[in-house]
């Protein structure tokens, strides 16, 4: 059954798009700041700080109750936490080898795949296709100047990101409030500690730990909350294509914070992904889900 696209749905799509854009700005600003910490705590340390503090903050702020979950939704949140750790650890490994804008553009192939496989109508290929062209212009793979290992890390992060989009929408539809993140973020911090904690802990100082708190708020606490809410208002296809804006934001933040200057081809590519993101958001509203209340409330 086709659902009419009325003014209310347009407003809903715009709200979801604004939340997604705010999340992207937080992500790219946080990633740029994290890059500046690599020399002090390494790639693993920059990722670990974000994930562990985010997990602690979400537990303290939300204090999830068992009644918010069924066993099925709890397991789903745990899987989401593992995927979240994969996104962060792999993306930081990519940033150690390739520029922020390039890494974000390659990583975007994950959301692009979601947009293509879950899209409908004329926009199913139009907006993702335009976005893909923009990503190609941003990365310029024909120059052969990009570190292939860094690209592989970014691709692996993109795969995790695609899974993250699908899982986040499912848990957002089935778990009340932001309780899902109060499980997934501590799990992500635990995964990071088990995998890279032994490399990070000897390098930590009180100053770096304090910086990590602010960094965790900027990325991933605030953007993940915004994305959870946005995915209640947007289809996965629209959200995935809207993520095309992220490489453009990454390029701007990389220029401002890291002085990574884009060429004219990159600027054109950024304009294309912005156009694709706007087109996807305009027609990307979904029927609002009925989120269950906590059991016993």
N, C-alpha and C positions, 0 to 999 in steps of 0.2 A: 504494500500500500504506500503510495506516495504522500508524504506529509507536506502541506502547503508551506511555502516559505514566506511568512508574514513579517510584519514590523517587529513583533516580539522576538521572533527567532533571529532577525537581523540584529536587534539589540543584544541578544544573548551571544551571537557570534562575535560582535564587536567587543563585548566584555571579556569573552574568552581570549580573544586576540590580544587585548591590552594586557591581560594577565600573563599570557605567554611571552609577549615582548618584554615586559618588565622582568620576567624570569631570565630571559636570554641576556639582558643587560647585566643582571647580577652575575650570571654564569661567566660571561666573558671578562667582566671586571675582576671577579674573583680569580679566574684563571690567569690573568695577566699579573695580578699581585703574587699568586702562587709561583709563577715563573721566577720572580725576583728572590724567592726563598730557596731556589734549587741549589745555589752555590753554598748555602749555609747548612741545609739538611738533606740535600739530594732530592731526586725525583720522588723517591719513595716517601721521604719525610713530608714533602709538600702535600702529597695525596693523603698520607696517614693522618696528618694534623686535621685536615678538613673532615674526614670521615669520622674519626674518633670523637672530636668535639661535637660534631653534628649529632652523633648518636647520644651523647651525654645530654646535650641541650634538649633534644626531642623527648627523652625520657623524663627530664625534670619538668619541662613545660607542660607536656600533655598528660603524663602519668596514666598510660592506658590501663583499662580494666579488662579482665578476661571476658566480661559480658559483651564487650564490643566485637568479639570474634566468634566464629565457628572454627572447628578444626581445619576445615577446608580453606577458609579465608586467612587463617593464621599461617598455614603452610605457604599460601600464595605470597603473603607479606615477607616471609623468610626468603623465598626465591627472589622476590623483588630486591631484597637487601643484598643478596649475592650479585645480582646483575648491576645494582648501583655501584658496588665496590669495583666491579669490572670496568664500568664506564670511567670512573675517576682514575684508577690506577693505570689503565691503558692510555688514557688521554694525556696524563701527565708524562708518561713515558714518550709519547709522541712529541709533546712540546719540548722535550729535551733535545730533539733532533730536527724538528721542522718549525717554521713560523706559526704563530697562533692562528692567523687567518687561513693558512693552508691546512693545518690540522683540523680546524672546525669545518672547512669545506669538504674534506675527505670523510670526516665523521658523519657529515650530513647525509651520506649515501644510505645510512641505516634508516633514518626517518623518511627519506625519499622512497625506499622500498616499501615502507608501510603505506605511504600515500598512494603508490601505484597499485598495490594489491588490494587495498580497502576502498579505493575511490570508486565513484559512480559517475555516469554522465560524461559530457564533453570535457569537463575539467579534470577527469581522471588522469589523462595523459598530458593535457595542455599545460597546467600549472607545474606539475612535477618536471615535465620536459623543459619548460622555460628555466626552472630552477637548476636542473642538471646542466644546461648550457652555461648558466651563470657560474656554477661550481667549476666547470672546465676552464672557463676564462680566469677564475680566481686562482686555480692551481697551476695552470699552464703545464700539464704533464709532458707535452711535446718538447719542452726545453731540456728535460733530463737532469735538471738541477736539484730535484728534491730527493732527500735521503730515503731510499726504499724501505729501510727498516722502520723509520718514523711513519711512513705511509701505512705500513702493515699494522703498526700499533693503532693508528687512527682508524683503520678499517675495522679492526677488532673492537675498538670502542664503539664504532658505529653500529656493529651488530648487537652489542649490548644495549645500545640506545634504542634500537628498534624493539627489542624485547621489553625494555623499560616502558616505552609508550603503551604497548599492549597491556602489560601487567598493571601499570598505574591506572589506566582507565578501568580495568576490571575491579581492582581493589577499591578504587574511588567510588564505584557503583555499589559495592557490596559491604563496605565498612563505613560506619558513621564518622563524620568529621575528618580529622587528620590522624586518627588512631593508627591507620595503616603505616604512616611514616614513623610513628613512635616505635614500631617493631622493625621496619625495614632499615632505618638508619642505624640503630644499634647493631643489627646484624652486619651491615656494611662495615661499621667500625671494627667489629670482631673479626671479619674476614681479612680486613687490612692488617690488623694486628698479627693474626696468625701467619700471614704471607710475608709481610715486610717489616713487622715490628722489631725483629731482632737486628735489622739494619739501621733502624731509625732511632731507637731509644738512646744509644750511646751519644748521638749527636745533639740531643735536645738541651736547651738552656731555658731558664725561666722566661726570658724575653721572648723566645720563639714560641713557647707554649701560650703566652698571652696573645701574641699575634695570631696564633691558631684559632683562638676563640672568635675574634672578629672575622677572620677568614671563613670560618665555618658558618657564621650567620649569613654572610654574603653568598657563600657557596659551600654546601648545598641547601641549608635550612630554608631560607626564603624562597629561592627558585623552585625547589621541589614542592613546597606547599602551594605556590602559585600554579605550577604545572598540574598538580592533582586537581585543583579547582577548575582550571582551564579545560581539562579533559572531561569534566562533567558537562561542559557547555559546547565543546567542539567534537566533531568526528575525529577518529584517528587519522583519516586521510587528510583532513584540513589541518590538523595539528602537525602532522608530519611534513606537509608542504610549507606551513608557516615557519617551521624550523629553518627553512632556507634563508631566513633573515639572519640567522646566527653567524654564518661566515662573514656577512657584511659587518655586523657588529664587532666580530672578532678582528676584522681588518682595521676598523676605526679605533678600537681599544688598543690594538697592537701598535698603531701609529702614535697614539697619545701617550701610552704608558711605557711601551718598549721601543719606541722610535723605529718600528718596522714599516718602512715606507713602501706603499703599493705602487705598481706601475699603472699605466693607462688601461691596459687590458684588465687588470684586477678591478679597477674602478667601474668599467663597463659591466663586468661580471657581477659586481655588487649591486648595480642598478637592476640587473635582470632578476636576481634572487629577491630583491625587495618587491619588484612588481609581481613575482610569482607568489610571494607570501601574502601580499594584499589581496590578490585574486582568490587565493585559497580560503582566506579568512572570511571573505565576504559571503561565500556560499557554504560555509562549513558548520553551521549550527546543527545540533542533534536534539532529539527529544530528551528533555531533562529526565535523568534516571530517578527512580524512587529509592533513595538511600535508606536502608533499614536502620531503625533506632537500636540502641543497645538493649540486649535482652534484660528484661526485668525493669525497664524504665517506662 
